[in-house]
Amino acid sequence: MKPLFLKQVLASAIAAALSQSVVAQEDAPQDTPAKATSENTEVIVVSGTPGGTGIRKIDASFAVTNIDASDIEKLAPKSTADLFKAIPGVWVESSGGESGANVFVRGFPGGGDAPFLTISLEGSPIYPASTLSFLENSQLFRIDETIETVEGLRGGPNPVVSNGQPGLTTNFRLKRGSDTTEGLAKYTVSDYGLNRVDVMASGALADDLYYMVGGYIKSSEGIRDAGFRSEEGNQFTFNITKEFDNGQLNLYTRQTDDHGTWYLPTPLNVEGIDANYTQIGPLNRQATITYGPQNTTESFDFGNGRGWDGHVSGGSLKLDLGAGWQLVDRFNLTKGQANTYGLVPNGAATTLAQVADNNMSAMGAVTGEQYAGDTPVQQIGRWVVQKDIEAFTNDLAVSKAWDAFDTSLGLYTATTKAEDWWSLGNQAYYVLTPGGEKLEGIACNDSPEGCGFSYDIDSVGDASTTAFYATTKWYATADLDFDLGVRHETHEVSYSVDEGLDGQITKAVNYDQSKVSWTAGANYSLNDFSGVFVRMNQGYKMPYFDDFRDNFGAYTDGNDLIKKVTQGELGYKYMNESIQFFATAFANEVEGDTFVRLPGVPAEILTNEAYGVELDAKYQHDSGFSLNLNGTFQETEITASATNEGNEAQRQPGWQVRLTPSYAFDVNGMYASVYGTVSAVDDRFGNNENTVVLEGYEKVDVGVIFEPVDSLKLQLSVDNLTDEQGITEGDPRSPDAPNGRYIMPRSMKLSVAYLFY
């Protein structure tokens, strides 16, 4: 998309929004109360507020999207990251399975994972390091029937509050109990062998003491059939709330053991290899790797894929201290294992005759079958990443409200730990069929060193963060307010690594740096139903363990590894009984970003600029018809790089649009709803060199919900109705190889739920 066209789109969107507000002002009654009473305008968001004290969405001077449980039900996300596609300004590659997604925000640079994403539960970050190698936040979180809503805050006050994430913070809020006992039991099946049972119940344990309990158990062969039960998991959540005369105490724990196949790029130029292909299968899921100076061998089940076995536990204490004083303390402990076992392609596909010892044929290591020279083959690495993590965060905020001012002081502390054991490489040639077997009669296949790249480490890292922050809001008039926030953060890292698994520490770091972040905004109410806001902020993404390992010795000052993010926003918002419309123009610069093609290989350091507009709209009609619009239009440019200056940021589309119509109606007293989503995505470049083009695509999802009686609900959802063969990424490890990762093929799910009240 050309810059001039984007500016025209932006100008048109803002002009249309402002003209709409003028009409609303002219039509509004002159005796309208100071604050609107529309149900829509009473939506409360807690993200971006000190201690999560909350603010009406129509009054917020920042861009935040809220998705409630009914929206999640219709979106039917295949993973946590898949849900984030409903947030404007966010580009998600969720084609790697339930874990291992890539999430990009507002044109910020990145080569994978989710470096500018924080996932919070009840306002607390579940893991302060948004991305480590082979770990991004969405891997640690599963969506189920215990979720009430999720908020997605881009930019805004993010750099100042909580963990200071300058990009996207998503905050999940759990359902809570009340004086009414209610719940559900749901059974889900699919055309890929899914069997899943969800349960949830909530109610009162005693006066002012409430509970919510729920979870799931599931098993399937995977959307890309692995030939065995490759996706298995369970989760249990308990949430308890005690109400006091002057506040409340909330405690929760979320125990998860869930893993599934890590889907990886596949050859795009081999007949028969399509979106249904996956490397893993019964002929290769059990494999032996070789590591260390003594060529130690060990066998693993690569069918375990990628997942999370651990818990996220915490709570909050909210107290009204009187005289306008409030205290909020939120805390969280996350601990467990986030392991990865994957069959990772290395380079382009070839034919067996090109690599066989006899230049003619080779034999299958499992079946003994003799494969001819024209058989497609590819190097596949057996990668093992074992990762034990732990993090504890606490966010204490004290606030005071005066007639014209609100002021808050906060203290955020976090400790983060990761212990890693890797063996990467272990490449060998495999037959290019789903779950194809390893071959014998190829020299490097039979060598302990394997074929090509290898990198093994044993490491341990500890990080601690202490941040003081302060915010203030001045209500200049009944319609105009200004806010200001500042944060002083000290970040310390201790990290050591044994590269080669020979017992010798090869790199060790002790790091201590401080930075000051800030945000400033203004909000003006045009009338009771609309307003405009403007905001500037500057924040930082502090380095963690992998940043030091990949750049060790390259810089004399660890300050060079801090990513500095400067952002500006201009927004318009309109909310009444039937319409929610938000248009946000943004511009940002990210300095000091690092891109690592392979672990252990020095990073590319670059500066990236982006600007664009986000559209977030919802229309509801009394007839039962509703329409959601989610659009992002953006331009990116690498403005500083040793080799790629002037190019676009990799893997980010110039535009993306999602349109979701829905129609609810009654059939002889029985409720029904039909809905769908049409998504369209622009072309992207697969690398910073801009030599690999990933073509845009369109995708259609549909569904129907039917409630024959009040206590029974049936839902059928079809993902990728037309079986579109879209590509989300190339091969980040071998960008010139004709490999890519397809979006998920067509799949169908049917669920039956029993609800009780």
C-alpha positions as a printed Julia matrix, in Angstrom:
757×3 Matrix{Float64}:
   0.0     0.0    0.0
   1.39    3.43  -0.93
   1.87    6.02   1.86
  -0.38    8.54   0.09
  -3.22    6.02  -0.09
  -2.84    5.23   3.62
  -3.0     8.93   4.48
  -6.17    9.25   2.41
  -7.72    6.29   4.24
  -6.75    7.8    7.58
  -8.1    11.22   6.69
 -11.38    9.75   5.42
 -11.85    7.64   8.55
 -11.29   10.56  10.91
 -13.48   12.89   8.82
 -16.32   10.36   8.75
 -16.0     9.83  12.48
 -16.08   13.55  13.26
 -19.04   14.16  10.95
 -20.86   11.35  12.73
 -20.25   13.05  16.08
 -21.65   16.36  14.75
 -24.85   14.57  13.73
 -25.03   12.96  17.14
 -24.65   16.36  18.82
 -27.38   17.9   16.7
 -29.74   15.02  17.39
 -29.03   14.79  21.12
 -31.65   16.29  23.47
 -30.54   19.53  25.09
 -31.32   18.26  28.58
 -29.08   15.16  28.26
 -27.41   14.44  31.64
 -23.69   15.06  32.08
 -22.82   11.4   31.57
 -24.57    9.05  29.18
 -26.63    6.21  30.58
 -26.46    3.96  27.53
 -25.59    0.39  28.43
 -22.78    0.53  25.86
 -21.25    3.67  27.37
 -21.24    2.05  30.81
 -18.67   -0.54  29.67
 -15.83   -0.49  32.23
 -12.23   -1.29  31.34
  -9.46   -1.78  33.89
  -6.4    -2.05  31.62
  -4.17    1.0   31.62
  -5.42    2.26  34.99
  -3.26    2.31  38.14
  -3.92   -0.86  40.07
  -6.78   -1.69  37.69
  -9.13    0.78  39.35
 -11.25    0.94  36.19
 -12.67    3.61  33.89
 -15.62    3.89  31.51
 -14.47    2.95  28.02
 -16.07    6.08  26.55
 -13.95    8.19  28.94
 -10.63    6.42  28.25
  -7.88    8.43  26.53
  -6.37    5.34  24.94
  -7.27    2.54  22.52
  -8.62   -0.56  24.25
 -10.73   -3.42  22.86
 -12.96   -5.54  25.09
 -14.13   -9.02  24.07
 -16.69  -10.7   26.32
 -17.58  -14.37  26.77
 -20.32  -14.28  24.1
 -17.86  -12.81  21.58
 -15.31  -15.5   22.43
 -17.99  -18.14  21.9
 -18.67  -16.94  18.36
 -15.02  -16.39  17.48
 -14.29  -20.0   18.55
 -10.52  -19.39  18.68
  -8.27  -22.4   18.15
  -5.71  -20.95  20.55
  -5.24  -18.0   22.87
  -3.25  -16.11  20.24
  -5.98  -16.81  17.67
  -8.37  -14.73  19.78
  -6.11  -11.69  19.45
  -7.02  -11.41  15.76
 -10.13   -9.59  17.01
  -7.96   -6.74  18.36
  -7.19   -3.96  15.83
  -3.54   -3.16  15.26
  -2.52   -6.74  15.96
  -1.21   -9.24  13.39
  -1.3   -12.86  14.58
   0.31  -15.94  13.06
  -1.47  -18.7   14.95
  -0.66  -21.41  12.41
   1.92  -23.06  14.69
  -0.71  -24.77  16.8
  -2.08  -24.0   20.24
   1.42  -22.94  21.32
   4.19  -21.2   19.45
   2.28  -18.29  17.93
   3.77  -15.09  16.53
   2.09  -11.82  17.51
   3.0    -8.41  16.07
   1.69   -5.03  17.25
   1.21   -1.79  15.29
   4.12   -2.35  12.93
   6.65   -2.95  15.72
   9.53   -5.01  14.29
  10.02   -8.66  15.14
  11.11  -11.95  13.67
   8.71  -14.22  15.52
   7.23  -15.1   18.91
   5.57  -12.11  20.62
   8.19   -9.63  21.9
   5.67   -6.83  22.45
   2.82   -8.83  24.02
   2.01   -9.21  27.7
  -0.76  -11.51  28.88
  -2.25  -10.62  32.25
  -4.73  -12.49  34.39
  -6.86  -10.34  36.68
  -4.48   -7.46  35.99
  -1.23   -9.28  36.83
   1.31  -10.24  34.13
   1.62  -14.02  34.05
   5.3   -13.83  32.96
   7.15  -10.49  32.84
   9.44  -11.54  29.98
   7.04  -11.29  27.04
   9.25  -13.5   24.86
  12.18  -15.82  25.44
  13.49  -18.22  22.84
  10.82  -20.93  22.37
   8.46  -19.18  24.78
   5.87  -16.46  24.32
   3.14  -15.53  26.77
   0.23  -17.18  24.95
   1.9   -20.59  25.4
   1.2   -20.26  29.14
  -2.52  -19.55  28.89
  -5.58  -21.5   27.69
  -9.07  -20.15  27.08
 -12.03  -22.0   28.53
 -15.48  -21.38  30.01
 -14.03  -19.68  33.12
 -13.14  -16.5   31.17
 -15.54  -13.57  31.51
 -13.8   -11.05  29.25
 -10.47   -9.98  27.78
  -9.2    -6.46  27.16
  -6.54   -5.52  24.61
  -4.7    -2.26  25.28
  -2.32   -0.96  22.61
   0.16    1.76  23.56
  -1.64    4.29  25.75
  -0.52    4.25  29.42
   1.07    0.8   28.92
   4.7     1.97  29.29
   3.98    3.39  32.76
   1.67    0.97  34.6
   2.03   -2.73  35.45
   5.1    -4.3   33.79
   5.65   -1.34  31.46
   4.89   -3.19  28.21
   5.02   -0.56  25.4
   3.13   -2.75  22.91
   0.01   -4.83  23.59
  -1.27   -5.86  27.01
  -4.15   -8.33  27.06
  -5.9    -8.73  30.39
  -8.12  -11.76  31.0
 -10.74  -11.51  33.72
 -12.23  -14.62  35.3
 -15.9   -15.2   35.93
 -16.87  -14.65  39.56
 -19.56  -16.05  41.75
 -22.69  -14.3   42.97
 -25.68  -15.08  45.17
 -27.13  -17.07  42.25
 -25.79  -20.56  41.61
 -25.17  -21.15  37.92
 -22.94  -23.12  35.61
 -22.62  -25.31  32.56
 -21.36  -28.63  31.27
 -20.3   -28.78  27.62
 -19.15  -31.59  25.34
 -17.35  -30.79  22.07
 -16.41  -33.03  19.14
 -14.83  -32.24  15.78
 -13.96  -33.67  12.39
 -10.33  -34.08  13.56
 -11.12  -36.41  16.44
 -11.51  -33.87  19.23
 -13.17  -34.97  22.44
 -13.44  -32.17  24.99
 -15.47  -31.7   28.16
 -15.8   -28.25  29.78
 -17.45  -27.53  33.12
 -18.02  -24.34  35.1
 -20.01  -23.52  38.23
 -20.31  -20.44  40.41
 -22.25  -19.29  43.42
 -22.03  -18.35  47.08
 -20.22  -20.28  49.82
 -21.48  -17.96  52.58
 -22.58  -14.36  53.02
 -20.28  -12.17  50.9
 -18.09  -15.17  50.0
 -18.3   -16.34  46.37
 -16.69  -19.01  44.25
 -16.18  -19.94  40.62
 -14.71  -23.28  39.61
 -14.21  -24.78  36.17
 -11.93  -26.38  33.65
 -11.65  -28.84  30.79
 -10.13  -32.09  29.64
  -9.47  -32.74  25.95
  -7.76  -35.0   23.42
  -7.47  -35.0   19.62
  -5.28  -36.04  16.72
  -4.82  -32.41  15.75
  -6.28  -30.34  12.93
  -3.34  -31.61  10.88
  -3.74  -35.32  11.5
  -0.62  -36.72  13.15
  -1.9   -40.29  13.21
  -1.98  -40.39  17.02
  -3.49  -38.37  19.88
  -1.07  -35.49  19.4
  -3.02  -32.88  21.38
  -3.92  -33.61  24.97
  -4.6   -31.38  27.91
  -6.53  -30.45  31.0
  -7.01  -27.35  33.09
  -8.59  -26.55  36.43
  -9.39  -23.05  37.72
 -10.62  -21.98  41.13
 -11.56  -18.37  41.9
 -12.81  -17.13  45.27
 -13.96  -13.63  46.22
 -14.64  -12.18  49.66
 -16.56   -8.91  49.86
 -15.93   -6.48  52.73
 -17.76   -3.33  53.7
 -14.86   -1.32  52.27
 -13.45   -3.6   49.58
 -12.79   -7.14  48.43
 -10.21   -9.92  48.39
  -9.91  -12.17  45.33
  -7.76  -15.31  45.06
  -7.35  -17.65  42.08
  -5.31  -20.58  40.83
  -5.19  -22.0   37.32
  -3.55  -25.43  36.97
  -2.75  -26.44  33.38
  -1.19  -29.44  31.64
  -1.73  -29.02  27.91
   0.47  -29.76  24.9
   0.13  -30.3   21.16
   2.05  -30.62  17.94
   4.31  -27.7   17.03
   3.4   -27.05  13.4
   6.35  -25.79  11.34
   6.99  -24.47   7.82
   6.64  -27.05   5.06
   7.82  -27.17   1.42
   5.67  -25.07  -0.89
   7.01  -26.57  -4.11
   6.42  -30.29  -3.56
   3.28  -31.91  -4.98
   1.05  -33.39  -2.3
   2.39  -31.16   0.5
  -0.4   -28.8    1.55
  -2.05  -27.33   4.64
  -2.89  -30.81   5.97
   0.77  -31.87   6.09
   2.72  -32.16   9.32
   6.2   -33.58   9.89
   5.27  -35.62  12.98
   3.77  -39.13  12.83
   4.03  -42.65  14.26
   7.12  -43.41  12.13
   9.18  -40.59  13.62
   7.64  -39.34  16.89
  10.16  -41.38  18.92
  13.67  -40.3   17.97
  17.18  -40.24  19.37
  19.39  -37.15  19.55
  23.13  -36.8   20.07
  24.62  -34.0   22.16
  27.67  -32.9   24.12
  31.39  -33.58  23.65
  30.96  -37.29  24.41
  28.26  -37.71  21.74
  25.73  -38.68  24.38
  22.54  -40.15  22.95
  19.04  -39.84  24.39
  15.58  -40.68  23.1
  12.54  -38.39  23.29
   8.88  -38.51  22.3
   8.51  -35.61  19.87
   4.78  -36.22  19.93
   4.79  -34.12  23.12
   5.12  -31.05  20.91
   4.93  -27.68  22.61
   2.92  -26.76  25.68
   2.64  -25.78  29.32
   2.6   -27.85  32.51
   2.3   -25.52  35.47
   0.13  -23.07  37.33
  -0.78  -19.38  37.33
  -1.95  -18.33  40.79
  -2.56  -15.01  42.48
  -5.11  -12.5   43.61
  -5.9    -8.92  44.53
  -6.88   -6.84  47.53
  -8.95   -3.68  46.98
  -9.75   -1.34  49.88
 -11.6     1.96  50.14
  -9.64    3.78  52.87
 -12.07    6.68  53.1
 -11.72   10.38  52.3
 -11.15    9.51  48.62
  -8.22    7.17  49.29
  -8.04    3.71  47.7
  -5.51    0.89  47.89
  -5.14   -1.91  45.34
  -2.59   -4.72  45.51
  -2.37   -7.36  42.76
   0.0   -10.31  42.82
   0.73  -13.42  40.77
   2.95  -16.51  40.87
   3.6   -18.53  37.7
   5.64  -21.72  37.82
   6.05  -24.77  35.61
   7.58  -26.3   32.5
   7.19  -24.89  28.98
   8.96  -27.53  26.9
   9.26  -27.8   23.13
   9.85  -30.96  21.1
   9.78  -30.33  17.37
  10.76  -31.69  13.98
  12.19  -28.55  12.38
  12.9   -28.32   8.61
  16.38  -27.24   7.53
  16.62  -25.8    4.03
  14.79  -26.67   0.86
  13.34  -30.0   -0.18
  15.3   -32.08  -2.67
  15.14  -35.54  -4.21
  16.69  -38.65  -2.74
  19.05  -39.16  -5.69
  20.77  -35.87  -4.81
  21.78  -37.0   -1.32
  21.81  -40.85  -1.28
  25.21  -42.51  -0.97
  24.6   -44.49  -4.16
  22.88  -41.54  -5.92
  19.92  -43.83  -6.53
  17.92  -44.94  -3.5
  17.81  -45.37   0.27
  15.93  -47.49   2.79
  13.41  -46.45   5.42
  14.86  -46.76   8.93
  11.55  -48.05  10.36
   9.72  -49.9    7.59
  12.72  -51.11   5.58
  11.02  -49.83   2.43
  13.32  -49.0   -0.48
  12.67  -45.47  -1.77
  13.46  -44.5   -5.36
  15.72  -41.63  -6.36
  12.84  -39.31  -7.31
  11.36  -39.46  -3.79
  11.1   -35.93  -2.27
  13.17  -35.64   0.93
  14.11  -32.87   3.33
  16.48  -32.34   6.23
  14.55  -32.26   9.48
  16.09  -31.45  12.85
  15.08  -33.1   16.09
  14.98  -30.1   18.42
  14.61  -30.46  22.19
  14.03  -27.43  24.43
  13.35  -28.05  28.11
  12.44  -24.88  29.97
  11.6   -24.47  33.66
  10.22  -21.03  34.45
   9.06  -19.13  37.5
   7.88  -15.56  38.05
   6.34  -13.56  40.87
   4.88  -10.08  40.4
   3.3    -7.6   42.79
   1.67   -4.3   41.88
   0.7    -1.99  44.75
  -1.11    1.26  43.99
  -2.51    3.92  46.3
  -4.79    6.57  44.83
  -6.54    9.7   46.02
  -9.47   11.51  44.4
 -10.05   15.23  44.8
 -12.68   17.41  43.15
 -10.54   18.18  40.09
  -7.64   15.72  40.41
  -7.03   11.99  40.68
  -3.53   10.93  41.71
  -1.97    7.48  42.08
   1.37    6.2   43.32
   2.47    2.65  42.56
   5.23    0.14  43.2
   5.67   -2.76  40.78
   8.12   -5.57  41.52
   8.86   -8.74  39.59
  11.24  -11.66  39.75
  11.69  -13.83  36.67
  13.59  -17.09  36.3
  14.29  -19.49  33.44
  16.39  -22.66  33.43
  17.0   -24.01  29.91
  18.44  -27.18  28.41
  18.55  -27.28  24.61
  19.75  -29.59  21.92
  19.08  -27.98  18.53
  20.05  -29.51  15.22
  20.26  -33.33  15.06
  19.31  -33.02  11.41
  18.75  -35.96   9.1
  16.98  -36.58   5.8
  13.37  -37.76   6.06
  10.84  -38.83   3.44
   8.52  -35.94   2.55
   5.2   -37.54   3.35
   3.07  -36.8    6.43
   4.99  -38.29   9.34
   7.67  -39.53   6.92
  10.41  -41.79   8.25
  14.15  -41.25   8.55
  16.34  -42.79   5.84
  19.36  -45.08   5.91
  22.02  -44.99   3.21
  22.77  -41.27   3.52
  26.16  -40.51   5.05
  25.25  -37.68   7.42
  22.1   -39.52   8.57
  24.31  -42.3    9.91
  26.85  -39.9   11.49
  26.63  -38.97  15.21
  27.12  -35.31  14.23
  24.1   -35.41  11.93
  23.63  -33.07   8.98
  24.54  -29.41   9.4
  23.62  -26.92  12.16
  23.76  -27.8   15.87
  23.56  -25.71  19.02
  23.31  -27.11  22.57
  23.09  -25.12  25.8
  22.45  -25.44  29.51
  21.62  -22.06  31.06
  20.09  -20.37  34.07
  18.87  -16.8   34.34
  17.37  -14.63  37.07
  15.93  -11.16  36.57
  14.38   -8.66  38.94
  12.47   -5.48  38.21
  11.54   -2.66  40.58
   9.47    0.21  39.24
   7.95    3.25  40.91
   5.21    4.98  38.97
   2.92    7.94  39.46
  -0.1     9.11  37.5
  -2.34   12.13  37.78
  -5.48   13.26  35.99
  -6.77   16.84  35.92
 -10.44   17.43  35.13
 -10.03   20.86  33.52
 -13.73   21.12  32.68
 -16.73   18.81  32.66
 -15.71   17.72  29.15
 -11.91   18.02  29.11
  -9.31   16.17  31.15
  -5.54   15.74  30.98
  -3.46   12.89  32.37
   0.25   12.39  32.95
   2.23    9.36  34.08
   5.88    8.65  34.81
   7.74    5.45  35.72
  11.25    4.8   37.0
  12.3     1.2   36.46
  15.43   -0.63  37.57
  16.1    -3.91  35.8
  18.71   -6.45  36.9
  19.76   -9.66  35.16
  22.07  -12.47  36.22
  22.64  -15.06  33.51
  25.12  -17.81  32.69
  25.22  -20.38  29.91
  27.17  -23.51  29.06
  27.28  -23.74  25.27
  28.21  -27.22  24.15
  27.03  -29.07  27.27
  30.6   -29.71  28.41
  30.17  -28.29  31.91
  32.04  -25.06  31.12
  30.36  -21.65  31.41
  30.99  -19.82  28.16
  29.02  -16.63  28.85
  28.08  -14.91  32.09
  26.29  -11.6   32.63
  25.5    -9.35  35.57
  23.39   -6.45  34.37
  21.83   -3.44  36.08
  20.15   -0.57  34.23
  17.44    2.0   34.94
  15.1     3.87  32.63
  12.34    6.47  32.93
   9.14    6.03  30.89
   6.33    8.53  30.52
   2.9     9.05  29.03
   0.71   12.12  28.52
  -2.81   12.29  27.19
  -5.91   14.4   26.86
  -9.56   13.42  26.44
 -12.37   15.69  25.24
 -16.04   14.71  25.33
 -17.85   16.05  22.29
 -21.14   14.98  23.86
 -22.43   12.18  26.06
 -21.8     9.58  23.38
 -18.57   10.62  21.66
 -15.16   12.06  22.24
 -11.62   12.47  20.97
  -8.27   11.83  22.6
  -4.61   12.43  21.93
  -1.62   10.73  23.56
   2.14   10.54  23.49
   4.3     8.04  25.34
   7.81    6.71  25.54
   8.71    3.35  27.01
  11.27    0.58  26.91
  11.51   -3.15  26.46
  14.27   -4.26  28.77
  16.61   -7.14  27.78
  16.3   -10.65  29.14
  18.46  -13.74  29.0
  18.47  -14.52  25.28
  19.35  -10.94  24.36
  22.66  -11.27  26.22
  23.47  -14.73  24.9
  22.89  -13.78  21.27
  24.78  -10.48  21.56
  27.48  -11.37  24.08
  30.64   -9.33  23.53
  29.06   -7.27  20.77
  28.37   -4.3   23.07
  30.33   -2.8   25.94
  27.14   -1.48  27.51
  24.0    -3.58  28.01
  22.09   -0.34  27.53
  22.49   -0.97  23.79
  20.12   -3.92  24.11
  17.23   -1.86  25.48
  14.49   -1.27  22.93
  13.22    2.32  23.06
   9.63    2.83  21.87
   8.11    6.27  21.17
   4.43    6.46  20.2
   1.76    8.99  19.32
  -2.01    8.39  19.09
  -5.04   10.39  17.95
  -8.41    8.78  18.47
 -12.12    9.24  17.99
 -14.8     7.22  19.82
 -18.57    6.98  19.62
 -20.85    4.77  21.73
 -24.62    4.65  22.03
 -27.26    1.95  22.39
 -26.6     0.45  18.96
 -23.18    1.67  17.8
 -19.63    1.42  19.07
 -17.08    3.07  16.78
 -13.4     3.74  17.47
 -10.82    5.1   15.04
  -7.25    5.47  16.26
  -4.38    6.91  14.25
  -0.95    5.88  15.5
   2.71    6.53  14.77
   5.68    4.92  16.47
   9.43    4.4   16.39
  11.24    1.39  17.85
  14.97    1.87  18.34
  17.42   -0.95  19.1
  15.3    -3.89  18.04
  17.19   -7.16  17.63
  16.4    -9.88  15.11
  17.97  -13.33  15.55
  17.66  -15.78  12.67
  19.02  -18.79  14.61
  19.84  -19.15  18.32
  23.51  -18.47  18.9
  23.83  -16.34  15.75
  24.48  -12.57  16.3
  21.42  -10.4   15.93
  20.6    -7.68  13.42
  20.11   -4.39  15.26
  17.65   -2.01  13.64
  15.32    0.94  14.06
  11.77    0.73  12.71
   9.08    3.36  12.13
   5.39    2.75  11.51
   2.19    4.73  11.2
  -1.39    3.79  10.47
  -5.01    3.7   11.59
  -7.07    1.15  13.52
 -10.83    0.78  13.1
 -12.91   -1.01  15.72
 -16.69   -0.9   15.25
 -19.82   -2.76  16.29
 -23.42   -2.19  15.2
 -26.45   -3.81  16.86
 -30.02   -3.55  15.6
 -33.22   -4.38  17.44
 -34.05   -6.9   14.72
 -31.22   -9.16  15.99
 -28.71   -8.17  13.32
 -25.22   -7.1   14.38
 -22.02   -6.31  12.53
 -18.45   -6.1   13.82
 -15.62   -4.42  11.9
 -11.94   -4.71  12.74
  -9.46   -3.07  10.38
  -5.8    -2.04  10.42
  -4.0     0.0    7.75
  -0.32    0.68   8.29
   3.04    1.53   6.73
   6.37    0.35   8.14
   9.97    1.22   7.32
  13.34    0.07   8.64
  15.09    3.42   9.11
  18.39    2.13  10.51
  20.07   -1.2    9.71
  23.47   -2.34   8.49
  21.91   -4.06   5.47
  18.15   -3.42   5.25
  17.63    0.31   5.68
  14.65    1.56   3.69
  12.88   -1.82   3.59
   9.54   -2.71   5.17
   9.32   -4.61   8.45
   9.1    -8.32   7.82
   5.91  -10.38   8.08
   3.48   -7.51   8.65
   0.63   -6.74   6.21
  -0.05   -3.23   4.98
  -3.71   -3.82   5.71
  -6.02   -6.42   7.23
  -9.79   -6.37   7.65
 -12.2    -8.63   9.57
 -15.97   -8.33   9.08
 -18.29  -10.34  11.35
 -22.06  -10.23  10.65
 -24.48  -12.01  12.98
 -28.24  -12.49  13.04
 -30.23  -13.73  16.04
 -33.85  -14.83  15.72
 -36.58  -16.98  17.27
 -37.99  -20.14  15.72
 -41.26  -21.14  17.42
 -39.97  -19.77  20.71
 -36.53  -21.33  20.26
 -33.49  -19.05  20.02
 -31.05  -19.29  17.1
 -28.13  -17.27  15.82
 -26.12  -17.5   12.61
 -22.83  -15.69  12.2
 -19.67  -15.58  10.17
 -16.34  -13.81   9.76
 -14.67  -12.73   6.54
 -10.97  -11.92   6.91
  -8.76  -10.37   4.23
  -5.0    -9.85   4.52
  -2.54   -7.93   2.36
   0.77   -9.24   0.98
   3.77   -9.23   3.32
   7.51   -9.66   3.06
   8.87  -12.81   4.7
  12.23  -11.26   5.63
  13.84   -7.91   6.38
  15.65   -8.13   3.04
  12.2    -7.94   1.37
  13.16  -10.69  -1.09
  10.45  -13.16  -0.07
   6.83  -12.18  -0.77
   4.02  -13.83   1.2
   0.81  -13.41  -0.77
  -2.34  -12.1    0.84
  -5.4   -14.26   1.31
  -9.07  -14.28   2.31
 -10.64  -16.59   4.88
 -14.27  -17.32   5.76
 -15.56  -18.77   9.05
 -19.23  -19.54   9.79
 -21.27  -20.84  12.68
 -24.73  -21.36  14.14
 -26.01  -21.45  17.72
 -29.34  -23.08  18.53
 -31.12  -23.16  21.91
 -34.19  -25.43  21.75
 -34.84  -24.83  25.47
 -33.39  -22.41  28.03
 -31.0   -24.96  29.5
 -29.63  -26.46  26.29
 -27.31  -24.88  23.73
 -25.93  -26.41  20.53
 -23.19  -24.78  18.47
 -21.68  -25.73  15.12
 -18.66  -23.76  13.91
 -16.71  -24.15  10.68
 -13.26  -22.61  10.46
 -11.81  -21.77   7.02
 -14.99  -22.76   5.16
 -13.4   -22.55   1.7
 -10.23  -24.38   2.8
  -8.06  -21.39   1.83
  -4.35  -22.26   1.53
  -3.02  -18.99   2.95
   0.58  -18.58   4.11
   1.38  -16.82   7.39
   5.17  -16.93   7.22
   8.13  -18.23   5.23
  10.97  -20.11   6.85
  12.6   -17.75   9.38
  15.6   -20.07   9.77
  16.17  -20.49   6.01
  14.49  -17.45   4.4
  15.62  -18.29   0.87
  14.21  -21.84   1.03
  10.75  -22.28  -0.56
   9.17  -23.23   2.75
   6.16  -21.69   4.49
   3.55  -22.25   7.16
  -0.04  -22.58   6.0
  -3.04  -21.32   7.92
  -5.08  -24.16   9.4
  -7.15  -26.19   6.93
 -10.94  -26.39   7.12
 -12.23  -27.86  10.37
 -15.6   -28.25  12.08
 -16.61  -28.39  15.75
 -19.93  -29.32  17.32
 -20.69  -28.68  20.98
 -23.64  -29.43  23.22
 -23.92  -27.48  26.48
 -26.25  -27.86  29.43
 -26.73  -24.67  31.46
 -28.2   -24.42  34.93
 -29.28  -21.4   36.97
